[in-house]
């Protein structure tokens, strides 16, 4: 078996979308099945050394340097593997760029992922977070995925139910961090899609046109670009906080005090309702706030940004100040959406 190529004291600044200057004691890249096999062997011999899996680096905030092995997943490949009367089945490797993959499916004539356009990250990282936007979650389209338990080397195929998807959550996220390496994901994309456009901005962008995957994708891209900064220009991880979900009675009590409090009923549980974390943060006057190079985006209160040389600690300290202020004003506890690596 080929030995794993490991580099020491490797800078991770280009591998996290916040652009935080941190490094890993050890680093390697997975580009082939041989590299994956080498990593499995290395893990068996080095179980006491922490291991961090990195996809696009768009869903993590490094507070400190990483004292262990950082592994960037670069596995490539995407193809139609099957079809039936109702759907196409598309398989993509874990290292494929998510947005590029979505646009490829549209170019090939497959619909179903258009609402998830321009979400940063990789195909393999997407199930971890159960990414979602504009009425669609990844769990709505996933057929199965192939993963490796790095603690044992076991390879396993998970069906949709076994992934245990929830709002920005999954079986893999709830497990020991970095235990599961997702090698590939298979999507079930409908041959007769039901377009989901009843969201602010999407319907208006279509302007009476007959919906199709490309039009919806273009509308979503334009909306995201109007609200969210480009990580290549200003460091960020997109929406930093989850939208709080609470019992309807709790929401009604809050609404009595704050009449403009947004509420979005949950189709899978009629007793729960979701509100807007961005609205809560905005009410606490954080939008466009800046402390050194750590700040909040001027166009969207939900986006934590690095204006240049902010440390991960400075960014997390700001996030904790926001959490505290929302708790004091609304008695709601915000949760970070990205993984905070302390």
C-alpha positions as CSV (number, residue, x, y, z in Angstrom):
1,X,0.0,0.0,0.0
2,X,1.2,3.5,-0.8
3,X,2.4,5.5,2.2
4,X,0.3,8.6,3.1
5,X,2.0,11.9,2.2
6,X,1.9,14.0,5.3
7,X,3.1,17.6,5.6
8,X,3.9,19.3,8.9
9,X,2.9,22.8,10.3
10,X,0.6,23.3,7.3
11,X,-1.3,26.6,7.0
12,X,-5.1,26.2,6.8
13,X,-5.8,29.9,5.9
14,X,-6.7,29.0,2.3
15,X,-8.8,26.0,3.5
16,X,-11.3,27.9,5.7
17,X,-13.7,30.5,4.2
18,X,-13.3,32.8,7.2
19,X,-9.7,33.2,6.1
20,X,-8.4,32.7,9.6
21,X,-4.7,32.3,9.9
22,X,-4.3,28.9,11.6
23,X,-2.2,25.9,11.0
24,X,-2.4,22.1,11.5
25,X,0.4,20.1,13.1
26,X,0.0,17.5,10.3
27,X,-1.8,17.7,6.9
28,X,-2.7,15.4,4.0
29,X,-5.0,15.5,1.0
30,X,-7.2,12.6,-0.2
31,X,-7.3,12.5,-4.0
32,X,-7.8,8.7,-4.7
33,X,-9.0,5.5,-3.2
34,X,-5.3,4.7,-2.4
35,X,-5.1,7.8,-0.4
36,X,-8.3,6.8,1.5
37,X,-6.9,3.3,2.2
38,X,-3.7,4.9,3.5
39,X,-5.6,7.2,5.8
40,X,-7.6,4.2,7.2
41,X,-4.3,2.4,8.0
42,X,-2.8,5.6,9.5
43,X,-5.8,6.1,11.7
44,X,-5.6,2.5,13.1
45,X,-2.0,3.2,14.1
46,X,-2.6,6.7,15.4
47,X,-5.9,6.6,17.2
48,X,-4.8,9.0,19.9
49,X,-4.0,11.8,17.3
50,X,-7.0,14.0,16.6
51,X,-8.1,13.9,12.9
52,X,-10.0,16.8,11.2
53,X,-11.9,16.3,7.9
54,X,-12.1,19.4,5.7
55,X,-14.3,19.7,2.7
56,X,-14.7,23.3,1.4
57,X,-13.8,24.8,4.8
58,X,-17.0,26.8,4.6
59,X,-18.7,25.5,7.7
60,X,-16.0,25.8,10.4
61,X,-14.4,28.5,12.5
62,X,-11.0,27.8,13.9
63,X,-10.4,29.4,17.3
64,X,-6.9,28.0,17.6
65,X,-4.3,26.0,15.6
66,X,-5.3,22.4,15.1
67,X,-3.2,19.9,17.1
68,X,-3.5,16.9,14.9
69,X,-3.9,15.7,11.3
70,X,-6.0,17.9,9.0
71,X,-7.4,16.0,6.0
72,X,-8.8,17.8,3.0
73,X,-11.1,15.6,0.9
74,X,-10.4,16.1,-2.9
75,X,-12.2,13.0,-4.3
76,X,-13.7,13.8,-7.7
77,X,-16.3,12.3,-10.1
78,X,-20.0,12.6,-11.0
79,X,-22.2,10.5,-13.2
80,X,-25.7,9.2,-13.9
81,X,-25.7,5.6,-12.4
82,X,-29.3,4.6,-13.0
83,X,-32.8,5.8,-13.8
84,X,-36.4,4.5,-13.5
85,X,-39.8,5.8,-14.6
86,X,-39.8,8.5,-11.9
87,X,-36.2,9.6,-11.3
88,X,-32.6,9.9,-12.3
89,X,-29.9,8.6,-9.8
90,X,-26.8,10.8,-9.8
91,X,-23.6,9.8,-7.9
92,X,-21.0,12.4,-7.0
93,X,-17.7,12.0,-5.1
94,X,-17.3,13.7,-1.7
95,X,-14.7,16.2,-2.9
96,X,-16.8,17.8,-5.7
97,X,-17.6,21.4,-5.2
98,X,-21.2,21.6,-4.3
99,X,-22.3,24.5,-6.4
100,X,-20.4,23.3,-9.5
101,X,-22.1,19.9,-9.0
102,X,-25.5,21.6,-8.8
103,X,-24.9,23.5,-12.0
104,X,-23.6,20.4,-13.7
105,X,-26.8,18.6,-12.9
106,X,-28.8,21.4,-14.5
107,X,-26.6,21.5,-17.6
108,X,-27.2,17.7,-18.0
109,X,-30.9,18.2,-17.8
110,X,-31.5,16.9,-14.2
111,X,-33.7,19.0,-11.9
112,X,-34.2,19.0,-8.1
113,X,-31.1,20.7,-6.7
114,X,-31.6,24.2,-8.2
115,X,-32.9,25.8,-4.9
116,X,-29.5,24.8,-3.3
117,X,-27.4,26.7,-5.8
118,X,-24.4,28.7,-4.6
119,X,-24.2,27.1,-1.2
120,X,-20.5,26.8,-0.4
121,X,-18.8,23.6,0.4
122,X,-18.4,20.1,-1.0
123,X,-20.8,17.2,-1.8
124,X,-19.4,15.1,1.0
125,X,-19.8,17.8,3.6
126,X,-23.4,18.7,2.5
127,X,-25.1,15.7,4.3
128,X,-23.3,16.4,7.6
129,X,-25.2,19.7,7.9
130,X,-28.2,18.7,5.9
131,X,-27.8,22.0,3.9
132,X,-30.9,23.7,2.9
133,X,-32.3,26.9,1.2
134,X,-35.5,28.3,-0.3
135,X,-37.7,25.4,0.7
136,X,-35.4,22.5,-0.1
137,X,-33.1,20.5,2.1
138,X,-30.4,18.0,1.0
139,X,-32.3,15.3,2.8
140,X,-35.2,15.8,0.4
141,X,-33.0,14.6,-2.6
142,X,-30.5,12.2,-1.1
143,X,-31.0,8.5,-2.0
144,X,-27.9,7.1,-0.2
145,X,-24.3,7.7,0.6
146,X,-21.1,5.7,1.0
147,X,-19.1,6.4,4.1
148,X,-16.1,5.1,6.0
149,X,-15.9,4.8,9.8
150,X,-12.4,6.0,10.3
151,X,-12.3,4.5,13.8
152,X,-12.7,1.0,12.4
153,X,-12.1,1.2,8.7
154,X,-15.7,-0.2,8.0
155,X,-17.2,0.9,4.7
156,X,-21.0,1.3,4.9
157,X,-23.9,2.5,2.6
158,X,-26.5,4.6,4.4
159,X,-30.0,5.1,3.0
160,X,-31.9,8.3,3.5
161,X,-33.6,7.2,6.7
162,X,-30.4,6.0,8.3
163,X,-28.8,9.4,7.8
164,X,-31.4,10.7,10.4
165,X,-31.7,14.2,8.8
166,X,-33.1,17.1,10.8
167,X,-32.8,20.9,10.5
168,X,-29.1,21.5,9.8
169,X,-28.4,18.2,11.4
170,X,-27.7,14.5,10.6
171,X,-26.5,11.2,12.1
172,X,-23.0,12.1,11.1
173,X,-23.0,15.5,12.8
174,X,-24.2,14.0,16.0
175,X,-21.5,11.2,16.0
176,X,-18.0,11.6,17.2
177,X,-16.5,14.5,15.2
178,X,-14.6,13.4,12.1
179,X,-15.5,9.7,12.6
180,X,-17.2,9.3,9.2
181,X,-15.6,10.1,5.9
182,X,-18.3,10.5,3.2
183,X,-16.8,9.2,0.0
184,X,-19.8,9.7,-2.3
185,X,-23.4,10.7,-2.3
186,X,-26.2,9.4,-4.6
187,X,-29.1,11.7,-5.3
188,X,-32.6,10.9,-6.5
189,X,-33.7,13.7,-8.9
190,X,-37.3,13.6,-10.1
191,X,-38.2,13.4,-13.8
192,X,-41.3,15.4,-13.2
193,X,-40.2,18.1,-10.7
194,X,-42.5,20.2,-8.6
195,X,-40.9,23.6,-8.7
196,X,-40.5,25.3,-5.3
197,X,-40.7,29.1,-5.9
198,X,-43.0,30.5,-3.2
199,X,-40.2,32.3,-1.4
200,X,-39.5,36.0,-1.1
201,X,-37.5,37.0,-4.1
202,X,-37.6,33.8,-6.1
203,X,-41.2,34.2,-7.4
204,X,-40.5,37.9,-8.1
205,X,-37.3,37.1,-10.0
206,X,-39.2,34.7,-12.3
207,X,-41.6,37.5,-13.1
208,X,-44.3,35.3,-14.6
209,X,-41.9,33.1,-16.6
210,X,-42.6,29.4,-16.7
211,X,-40.2,27.9,-14.1
212,X,-37.4,25.6,-14.9
213,X,-34.3,24.5,-13.1
214,X,-31.9,27.0,-14.7
215,X,-34.2,30.0,-14.1
216,X,-34.7,29.0,-10.4
217,X,-31.0,28.5,-10.0
218,X,-30.2,31.8,-11.5
219,X,-32.8,33.5,-9.2
220,X,-31.3,31.8,-6.1
221,X,-27.8,32.8,-7.1
222,X,-28.8,36.4,-7.6
223,X,-30.6,36.5,-4.2
224,X,-27.7,34.9,-2.3
225,X,-25.2,37.3,-4.0
226,X,-27.4,40.3,-3.0
227,X,-27.5,39.1,0.7
228,X,-24.2,37.3,1.4
229,X,-20.6,38.4,0.9
230,X,-18.3,36.4,-1.4
231,X,-15.8,34.6,0.9
232,X,-13.1,35.3,-1.7
233,X,-13.6,39.0,-1.0
234,X,-14.5,39.0,2.7
235,X,-14.1,36.0,5.0
236,X,-17.3,34.4,6.2
237,X,-19.2,31.2,6.5
238,X,-22.6,32.4,5.3
239,X,-25.4,32.3,7.9
240,X,-23.6,31.9,11.2
241,X,-26.6,31.1,13.5
242,X,-29.4,28.6,13.2
243,X,-32.9,29.9,13.1
244,X,-34.5,29.1,16.4
245,X,-37.3,26.6,16.5
246,X,-39.7,26.7,19.4
247,X,-43.2,25.6,20.6
248,X,-46.0,27.7,19.1
249,X,-47.1,28.8,22.5
250,X,-43.7,30.2,23.3
251,X,-43.6,32.0,20.0
252,X,-47.1,33.5,20.6
253,X,-45.9,34.8,24.0
254,X,-42.9,36.4,22.4
255,X,-45.1,37.8,19.5
256,X,-47.2,39.5,22.1
257,X,-44.1,41.5,23.2
258,X,-42.6,41.9,19.8
259,X,-45.4,42.1,17.2
260,X,-43.1,42.0,14.2
261,X,-41.5,38.7,15.2
262,X,-41.4,36.4,12.2
263,X,-42.8,32.9,12.3
264,X,-42.6,30.0,9.9
265,X,-44.7,26.9,10.7
266,X,-42.9,23.6,10.4
267,X,-44.6,21.2,8.0
268,X,-43.2,18.1,9.8
269,X,-44.4,19.3,13.2
270,X,-47.5,21.5,13.6
271,X,-46.6,22.2,17.3
272,X,-43.4,24.0,16.4
273,X,-42.6,27.2,14.6
274,X,-39.3,28.7,13.4
275,X,-38.3,32.3,13.7
276,X,-35.6,34.4,12.1
277,X,-32.2,34.5,13.9
278,X,-31.3,37.4,11.5
279,X,-34.3,39.4,12.7
280,X,-33.4,38.8,16.4
281,X,-29.8,39.9,15.9
282,X,-30.9,42.9,13.9
283,X,-33.2,44.0,16.8
284,X,-30.2,43.9,19.1
285,X,-28.5,46.4,16.8
286,X,-25.6,44.2,15.6
287,X,-25.9,44.7,11.8
288,X,-22.8,46.3,10.4
289,X,-21.1,46.2,13.8
290,X,-17.3,46.0,13.8
291,X,-14.7,45.4,16.4
292,X,-11.3,45.5,14.8
293,X,-11.5,43.1,11.9
294,X,-14.3,41.0,13.4
295,X,-17.7,42.2,12.4
296,X,-21.3,41.6,11.2
297,X,-22.1,42.0,7.5
298,X,-23.8,45.4,6.7
299,X,-26.5,43.7,4.5
300,X,-27.3,40.7,6.7
301,X,-27.2,40.5,10.5
302,X,-26.9,36.7,10.3
303,X,-23.4,36.8,8.7
304,X,-20.3,37.0,10.8
305,X,-17.4,38.4,8.8
306,X,-13.6,38.7,8.9
307,X,-12.6,42.1,7.5
308,X,-9.0,41.0,7.1
309,X,-6.9,39.7,10.0
310,X,-9.4,38.8,12.7
311,X,-8.4,35.8,14.7
312,X,-10.8,32.9,15.2
313,X,-11.0,33.8,18.9
314,X,-12.0,37.4,18.1
315,X,-14.7,36.1,15.8
316,X,-16.0,33.6,18.3
317,X,-15.9,36.2,21.1
318,X,-18.1,38.5,19.0
319,X,-20.5,35.5,18.3
320,X,-20.8,34.9,22.1
321,X,-21.6,38.6,22.7
322,X,-24.4,38.3,20.1
323,X,-25.7,35.1,21.7
324,X,-25.7,36.8,25.1
325,X,-27.6,39.9,23.9
326,X,-30.3,37.9,22.1
327,X,-30.7,35.8,25.2
328,X,-31.1,38.9,27.4
329,X,-33.7,40.5,25.1
330,X,-35.7,37.5,23.9
331,X,-34.8,34.7,26.2
332,X,-33.8,32.6,23.2
333,X,-30.4,30.9,22.9
334,X,-28.9,31.1,19.4
335,X,-26.8,28.2,18.2
336,X,-23.9,28.5,15.8
337,X,-24.4,26.8,12.5
338,X,-20.7,26.3,11.6
339,X,-18.6,23.9,13.6
340,X,-16.4,25.8,16.1
341,X,-13.0,24.1,16.4
342,X,-11.5,25.1,19.7
